[in-house]
Amino acid sequence: MVLRPEPQVAGRVAVLAARETGCCSFFTFTLTATGGELALQVSVGDRHIEVLDALAARATAISTAATGARP
């Protein structure tokens, strides 16, 4: 996911990723801030790919609704 490159966004995402890892240790989160961009990569092992796919679909739907864009 590409995020707003703001320090407060990075901090909030880091806190949420740490909490989620505590709950669901099968997630791996990589937060990268480079070149004025902020990105979050989320990965899982093969056993949990359906969970990640469902979350990605939900994030896309929310983003699409928020921006009024078409999927």
DSSP file (Angstrom, degrees, kcal/mol; ACC not computed):
  #  RESIDUE AA STRUCTURE BP1 BP2  ACC     N-H-->O    O-->H-N    N-H-->O    O-->H-N    TCO  KAPPA ALPHA  PHI   PSI    X-CA   Y-CA   Z-CA
    1    1 A M              0   0    0      0, 0.0    39,-2.7     0, 0.0     2,-0.5   0.000 360.0 360.0 360.0 138.3    0.0    0.0    0.0
    2    2 A V  E     -A   39   0A   0     37,-0.2     2,-0.2    35,-0.0    37,-0.2  -0.863 360.0-171.0 -96.0 128.6    1.2    3.5   -0.8
    3    3 A L  E     -A   38   0A   0     35,-3.0    35,-0.7    -2,-0.5     7,-0.0  -0.706  35.6 -80.4-117.0 164.6    0.5    5.9    2.1
    4    4 A R        -     0   0    0     -2,-0.2     2,-2.4     1,-0.1     6,-0.1  -0.506  46.8-124.8 -62.8 128.9    0.7    9.6    2.6
    5    5 A P        +     0   0    0      0, 0.0    -1,-0.1     0, 0.0     3,-0.0  -0.380  65.5 128.8 -79.6  66.8    4.4   10.3    3.3
    6    6 A E     >  -     0   0    0     -2,-2.4     4,-2.4     1,-0.1     3,-0.5  -0.946  65.0-127.5-122.5 142.0    3.9   12.0    6.7
    7    7 A P  H  > S+     0   0    0      0, 0.0     4,-2.5     0, 0.0     5,-0.2   0.871 110.3  52.5 -55.4 -39.9    5.6   11.2   10.0
    8    8 A Q  H  > S+     0   0    0      2,-0.2     4,-2.2     1,-0.2     5,-0.2   0.855 109.1  49.9 -68.0 -32.9    2.3   10.9   11.8
    9    9 A V  H  > S+     0   0    0     -3,-0.5     4,-2.7     2,-0.2     5,-0.2   0.934 111.2  49.0 -67.4 -46.1    1.1    8.4    9.2
   10   10 A A  H  X S+     0   0    0     -4,-2.4     4,-2.3     1,-0.2    -2,-0.2   0.914 112.5  48.6 -59.6 -43.4    4.3    6.3    9.5
   11   11 A G  H  X S+     0   0    0     -4,-2.5     4,-2.0    -5,-0.2    -1,-0.2   0.920 112.5  47.0 -63.8 -44.4    4.0    6.3   13.3
   12   12 A R  H  X S+     0   0    0     -4,-2.2     4,-2.5     1,-0.2    -2,-0.2   0.916 112.7  49.3 -64.6 -43.4    0.4    5.3   13.3
   13   13 A V  H  X S+     0   0    0     -4,-2.7     4,-2.8     1,-0.2     5,-0.2   0.903 109.4  52.6 -63.1 -41.5    1.0    2.5   10.8
   14   14 A A  H  X S+     0   0    0     -4,-2.3     4,-2.1    -5,-0.2    -1,-0.2   0.910 110.7  47.4 -61.6 -42.3    4.0    1.2   12.8
   15   15 A V  H  X S+     0   0    0     -4,-2.0     4,-2.2     2,-0.2    -2,-0.2   0.933 113.7  47.2 -64.0 -46.0    1.8    1.0   16.0
   16   16 A L  H  X S+     0   0    0     -4,-2.5     4,-2.6     1,-0.2    -2,-0.2   0.891 111.2  51.2 -64.5 -39.3   -1.0   -0.7   14.1
   17   17 A A  H  X S+     0   0    0     -4,-2.8     4,-2.3     2,-0.2    -1,-0.2   0.905 109.8  50.0 -64.6 -40.7    1.4   -3.2   12.5
   18   18 A A  H  X S+     0   0    0     -4,-2.1     4,-1.7    -5,-0.2    -2,-0.2   0.912 112.1  47.9 -64.0 -41.9    2.9   -4.0   15.9
   19   19 A R  H  X S+     0   0    0     -4,-2.2     4,-1.4     2,-0.2    -2,-0.2   0.924 112.1  48.9 -63.6 -44.6   -0.5   -4.6   17.4
   20   20 A E  H  X S+     0   0    0     -4,-2.6     4,-3.7     1,-0.2    -2,-0.2   0.883 108.3  53.6 -65.3 -37.8   -1.6   -6.8   14.5
   21   21 A T  H  < S+     0   0    0     -4,-2.3    -1,-0.2     1,-0.2    -2,-0.2   0.873 106.1  54.1 -63.3 -36.4    1.5   -8.8   14.7
   22   22 A G  H  < S+     0   0    0     -4,-1.7     3,-0.2    -5,-0.2    -1,-0.2   0.832 118.1  35.7 -64.8 -32.0    0.8   -9.4   18.4
   23   23 A C  H  < S+     0   0    0     -4,-1.4     2,-0.5     1,-0.2    -2,-0.2   0.897 132.9  23.1 -85.7 -47.5   -2.7  -10.7   17.5
   24   24 A C    ><  -     0   0    0     -4,-3.7     3,-2.0    -5,-0.2    -1,-0.2  -0.792  65.0-177.4-127.6  85.3   -1.9  -12.5   14.2
   25   25 A S  T 3  S+     0   0    0     -2,-0.5    -1,-0.1     1,-0.3    -4,-0.1   0.549  72.4  78.8 -67.2  -6.4    1.7  -13.5   14.1
   26   26 A F  T 3  S+     0   0    0     18,-0.0    19,-0.5     2,-0.0     2,-0.3   0.625  77.7  89.5 -77.9 -11.0    1.4  -14.9   10.6
   27   27 A F    <   -     0   0    0     -3,-2.0     2,-0.5    -7,-0.2    17,-0.2  -0.642  60.9-161.0 -83.2 142.9    1.4  -11.4    9.1
   28   28 A T  E     -B   43   0A   0     15,-2.4    15,-2.4    -2,-0.3     2,-0.4  -0.996   8.9-164.5-121.1 125.2    4.7   -9.8    8.1
   29   29 A F  E     -B   42   0A   0     -2,-0.5     2,-0.5    13,-0.2    13,-0.2  -0.914   8.6-173.4-112.8 134.5    4.7   -6.0    7.8
   30   30 A T  E     -B   41   0A   0     11,-2.6    11,-2.8    -2,-0.4     2,-0.6  -0.964   4.8-167.9-127.3 113.8    7.4   -4.0    6.1
   31   31 A L  E     -B   40   0A   0     -2,-0.5     2,-0.5     9,-0.2     9,-0.2  -0.897   9.6-173.1-103.3 123.1    7.1   -0.2    6.3
   32   32 A T  E     -B   39   0A   0      7,-2.9     7,-2.6    -2,-0.6     2,-0.5  -0.969  13.9-174.9-124.4 127.3    9.5    1.6    3.9
   33   33 A A  E     +B   38   0A   0     -2,-0.5     2,-0.3     5,-0.2     5,-0.2  -0.961  30.2 137.4-119.0 111.5   10.1    5.4    3.8
   34   34 A T  E >   +B   37   0A   0      3,-2.0     3,-1.7    -2,-0.5    -2,-0.1  -0.986  59.6   6.7-155.8 142.1   12.3    6.4    0.9
   35   35 A G  T 3  S-     0   0    0     -2,-0.3     3,-0.1     1,-0.3    -1,-0.1   0.803 128.6 -55.0  59.1  31.9   12.5    9.1   -1.7
   36   36 A G  T 3  S+     0   0    0      1,-0.3     2,-0.3   -31,-0.0    -1,-0.3   0.619 116.4 110.7  77.7  11.6    9.6   11.0   -0.2
   37   37 A E  E <   - B   0  34A   0     -3,-1.7    -3,-2.0   -33,-0.1     2,-0.4  -0.888  52.1-156.2-120.4 152.0    7.3    8.0   -0.4
   38   38 A L  E     +AB   3  33A   0    -35,-0.7   -35,-3.0    -2,-0.3     2,-0.4  -0.996  19.0 174.5-126.8 127.0    5.9    5.8    2.3
   39   39 A A  E     -AB   2  32A   0     -7,-2.6    -7,-2.9    -2,-0.4     2,-0.5  -0.983  19.5-155.3-136.5 145.6    4.8    2.2    1.6
   40   40 A L  E     - B   0  31A   0    -39,-2.7     2,-0.5    -2,-0.4    -9,-0.2  -0.984   9.2-166.3-120.0 124.0    3.5   -0.7    3.6
   41   41 A Q  E     - B   0  30A   0    -11,-2.8   -11,-2.6    -2,-0.5     2,-0.4  -0.936   4.4-167.6-109.1 132.1    4.0   -4.3    2.4
   42   42 A V  E     + B   0  29A   0     -2,-0.5     2,-0.3   -13,-0.2   -13,-0.2  -0.974  11.4 172.7-120.5 130.6    2.0   -7.0    4.0
   43   43 A S  E     - B   0  28A   0    -15,-2.4   -15,-2.4    -2,-0.4     2,-0.3  -0.943   9.6-177.0-136.8 160.0    2.8  -10.7    3.5
   44   44 A V        -     0   0    0     -2,-0.3   -17,-0.1   -17,-0.2     2,-0.1  -0.934  33.4 -95.6-144.5 164.7    1.7  -14.1    4.8
   45   45 A G    >   -     0   0    0    -19,-0.5     3,-1.7    -2,-0.3     4,-0.2  -0.305  50.2 -92.6 -75.7 170.1    2.7  -17.7    4.3
   46   46 A D  G >  S+     0   0    0      1,-0.3     3,-1.2     2,-0.2     4,-0.3   0.805 121.6  64.4 -55.4 -33.8    0.7  -19.9    1.9
   47   47 A R  G 3  S+     0   0    0      1,-0.2    -1,-0.3     2,-0.1     3,-0.2   0.749 110.2  37.0 -64.0 -23.8   -1.7  -21.1    4.7
   48   48 A H  G X> S+     0   0    0     -3,-1.7     4,-1.8     1,-0.1     3,-0.5   0.179  77.7 112.4-116.7  16.3   -3.1  -17.6    5.2
   49   49 A I  H <> S+     0   0    0     -3,-1.2     4,-2.7     1,-0.2     5,-0.2   0.838  76.0  57.8 -61.6 -33.6   -3.2  -16.2    1.7
   50   50 A E  H 3> S+     0   0    0     -4,-0.3     4,-2.1     2,-0.2    -1,-0.2   0.870 104.7  51.7 -65.3 -35.5   -7.0  -16.1    1.7
   51   51 A V  H <> S+     0   0    0     -3,-0.5     4,-2.1     2,-0.2    -2,-0.2   0.941 112.2  45.4 -64.1 -47.0   -7.0  -13.9    4.8
   52   52 A L  H  X S+     0   0    0     -4,-1.8     4,-2.6     1,-0.2    -2,-0.2   0.903 111.1  52.9 -64.5 -41.6   -4.6  -11.5    3.1
   53   53 A D  H  X S+     0   0    0     -4,-2.7     4,-2.2     1,-0.2    -1,-0.2   0.902 109.4  49.4 -60.2 -41.0   -6.6  -11.5   -0.2
   54   54 A A  H  X S+     0   0    0     -4,-2.1     4,-2.1     2,-0.2    -1,-0.2   0.903 112.0  48.0 -65.5 -41.5   -9.8  -10.7    1.8
   55   55 A L  H  X S+     0   0    0     -4,-2.1     4,-2.5     2,-0.2    -2,-0.2   0.893 110.9  51.2 -66.1 -39.1   -8.1   -7.8    3.6
   56   56 A A  H  X S+     0   0    0     -4,-2.6     4,-2.3     2,-0.2    -2,-0.2   0.904 109.8  49.9 -64.2 -41.1   -6.7   -6.4    0.3
   57   57 A A  H  X S+     0   0    0     -4,-2.2     4,-2.2     2,-0.2    -1,-0.2   0.901 111.4  48.8 -64.2 -40.5  -10.1   -6.5   -1.3
   58   58 A R  H  X S+     0   0    0     -4,-2.1     4,-2.5     2,-0.2    -2,-0.2   0.921 110.6  50.1 -65.6 -43.5  -11.6   -4.7    1.7
   59   59 A A  H  X S+     0   0    0     -4,-2.5     4,-2.5     1,-0.2    -2,-0.2   0.894 110.9  50.0 -62.0 -40.0   -8.8   -2.0    1.5
   60   60 A T  H  X S+     0   0    0     -4,-2.3     4,-2.7     2,-0.2    -1,-0.2   0.914 110.7  49.5 -64.0 -43.4   -9.4   -1.5   -2.2
   61   61 A A  H  X S+     0   0    0     -4,-2.2     4,-2.3     2,-0.2    -2,-0.2   0.911 112.9  46.6 -63.4 -42.5  -13.2   -1.1   -1.7
   62   62 A I  H  X S+     0   0    0     -4,-2.5     4,-2.3     2,-0.2    -2,-0.2   0.926 114.1  47.7 -65.7 -44.5  -12.7    1.4    1.1
   63   63 A S  H  X S+     0   0    0     -4,-2.5     4,-1.9     1,-0.2     6,-0.3   0.906 112.3  49.6 -62.8 -42.3  -10.1    3.3   -0.9
   64   64 A T  H  X>S+     0   0    0     -4,-2.7     4,-1.5     1,-0.2     5,-0.8   0.909 112.3  47.3 -63.9 -43.0  -12.3    3.3   -4.0
   65   65 A A  H  <5S+     0   0    0     -4,-2.3    -1,-0.2     1,-0.2    -2,-0.2   0.881 111.6  51.4 -65.4 -38.2  -15.3    4.5   -2.0
   66   66 A A  H  <5S+     0   0    0     -4,-2.3    -1,-0.2     1,-0.2    -2,-0.2   0.843 119.1  34.7 -69.4 -33.8  -13.3    7.3   -0.3
   67   67 A T  H  <5S-     0   0    0     -4,-1.9    -1,-0.2    -5,-0.2    -2,-0.2   0.581 101.6-126.0 -98.5 -10.9  -11.9    8.6   -3.6
   68   68 A G  T  <5 +     0   0    0     -4,-1.5    -3,-0.2     1,-0.2    -4,-0.1   0.614  62.1 143.5  75.0  10.8  -15.0    8.0   -5.8
   69   69 A A      < -     0   0    0     -5,-0.8    -1,-0.2    -6,-0.3    -2,-0.1  -0.350  54.0-112.6 -79.1 162.5  -12.8    6.1   -8.2
   70   70 A R              0   0    0      1,-0.1    -1,-0.1    -3,-0.1    -5,-0.0  -0.773 360.0 360.0 -93.9 142.1  -13.9    3.0  -10.1
   71   71 A P              0   0    0      0, 0.0    -1,-0.1     0, 0.0    -2,-0.0   0.508 360.0 360.0 -65.6 360.0  -12.2   -0.3   -9.2
